[in-house]
């Protein structure tokens, strides 16, 4: 599943399904004010993913589920996001919280 880790400000996407049918994996680093820079090249992959990202021909990257890993190393939110591409960077579009806002413990 794609994840953003605040400890190293790295956004990892194990599966990006591009508009032409090719599938890639990629990493991005937060550099400043809603701008993410690609780390290295996108790599062709066959890795499955619970929440594959979709890259449209217009350069919009849509990700249905993103693990948000906090400074303690715990996943504390599940988000979805939209980004748009620029020259070697992705610009943040929006985050939306996917998980419920309240949790009810389950008795064992």
C-alpha angles and dihedrals in degrees: 000000000000113000142190116207115198091196092071099012090237124147112202122195112185095189128029112176106206124209091251094058097258117129123215141176121218148173128214132192124213106238106169146326102352095327122124121190122208114246107221122323128323108257126216110246145176093198112135119231134195090218111029117195118231121216113198125207088252090062099255114142113203120190119186098197131021126177110225108208113199130213091274090058095251128129101240101164141028111211139172122219148190125209133176123215129238132166103326090326139088120219117215113247107176145325123214125187111240103183123078115277091228129039130210115206116236116227115232 
